[in-house]
Amino acid sequence: MCSWSAVGECAIVRVAGAIDVAALPTFAGELRHVITTKLPRLVVDLRRVTRMEAAALDIFADAHELAVENGGWLRTSGAAQWLADLIRATRTDRPLDHYATLADALPSYRPSIISPR
C-alpha cells in the first residue's frame, strides 16, 4: 500500500490503491513510523490512490500534528480534484496542506527566485 524514500530533508510516502477502512490502521502506523523514526517533514504522494475513506482525513490531520510536535510538517500531493471534493463533502475543518504535484510540495524542488541585475 505505501512505501517511503528520502529526498533531501523530506520523506516521501507513496501510497497506491485504496485507503479503505481495512487499510486505515496500517496507513496511520506507517505515517507515525516515518515521522518518529525517519524524517518529520513528509509529503504523502496520492497520485496512485484509487479510493480514500473520509476517515483518512483525520489520519492526515493527526499525522500533521505529530509531525509538528517533532519539528516537521505534513503535506499531500497529486490527488487532483477528488481530495477537494472529499474535504468539501465531509465539511472537515481540519486543515490539509495539499499541492498539485510532488515537485510543488517538496521545498528543495521549488525553483529559486532569480533577482534581476
C-alpha positions in Angstrom: 0.0 0.0 0.0 2.8 2.5 0.8 6.5 3.0 0.7 8.8 5.8 1.7 12.0 7.4 0.5 14.0 10.4 1.4 14.6 13.5 -0.8 16.9 15.9 0.9 15.4 16.7 4.3 12.0 15.4 3.4 10.4 11.9 3.3 8.0 11.0 0.5 5.4 8.5 1.4 4.0 7.0 -1.8 0.5 5.5 -1.5 -1.1 3.2 -4.0 -4.5 1.5 -4.2 -7.4 2.1 -1.8 -7.2 3.8 1.6 -10.2 2.0 2.9 -11.4 1.0 6.4 -9.2 -2.1 6.4 -6.1 -0.2 5.4 -6.5 2.8 7.8 -4.7 1.4 10.8 -1.7 0.3 8.7 -1.7 3.6 6.9 -1.7 5.6 10.2 1.0 3.4 11.6 3.2 3.9 8.6 2.9 7.7 8.8 3.7 7.6 12.6 6.7 5.4 11.9 8.1 7.7 9.2 7.5 10.8 11.3 9.0 9.5 14.5 11.9 7.3 13.3 12.9 8.7 9.8 12.0 12.3 9.0 9.3 14.6 10.5 8.9 16.6 7.2 6.9 14.5 4.8 4.9 14.6 1.6 2.3 12.0 1.0 2.0 11.3 -2.7 -1.6 10.4 -3.5 -1.3 10.1 -7.3 -1.8 6.3 -7.3 -4.7 6.3 -4.8 -7.8 4.8 -6.3 -10.2 5.5 -3.4 -10.0 7.0 0.0 -12.3 6.9 3.0 -13.2 10.1 4.7 -11.7 8.8 7.9 -8.2 9.2 6.2 -8.6 12.9 6.6 -8.4 12.5 10.4 -5.3 10.4 9.9 -3.7 13.1 7.9 -4.6 15.7 10.5 -3.3 13.6 13.4 -0.1 12.8 11.4 0.4 16.5 10.7 0.1 17.3 14.4 2.6 14.6 15.2 5.0 15.9 12.6 4.7 19.5 14.0 5.4 18.1 17.5 8.6 16.6 16.1 9.7 19.7 14.3 8.3 19.0 10.9 5.1 19.2 8.8 2.9 17.0 6.5 1.8 17.9 3.0 -0.1 15.9 0.4 0.3 16.0 -3.3 -1.2 14.6 -6.5 -4.8 14.0 -5.5 -6.3 16.3 -8.1 -10.0 17.2 -7.6 -11.1 14.1 -5.7 -9.4 15.2 -2.5 -11.0 18.7 -2.6 -14.4 17.0 -3.3 -13.9 14.7 -0.3 -13.0 17.6 2.0 -16.0 19.6 0.9 -18.3 16.6 1.3 -17.2 15.9 4.8 -17.1 19.6 5.8 -14.0 19.0 7.7 -12.4 22.0 9.4 -9.0 20.3 10.0 -6.5 21.9 7.6 -4.7 19.8 4.9 -1.7 21.3 3.1 -2.2 20.0 -0.4 -0.1 20.6 -3.6 -1.0 19.7 -7.2 2.4 18.0 -7.8 5.1 16.3 -5.8 7.6 18.8 -7.1 5.5 21.7 -5.8 5.2 20.0 -2.3 9.0 19.5 -1.9 10.8 22.6 -0.8 14.0 21.5 -2.4 12.3 21.2 -5.8 10.8 24.7 -5.8 12.5 26.9 -8.4 14.6 29.6 -6.9 13.8 33.3 -7.4 16.4 35.0 -9.5 16.6 38.7 -8.9 17.2 40.9 -11.9 20.6 42.6 -12.2 
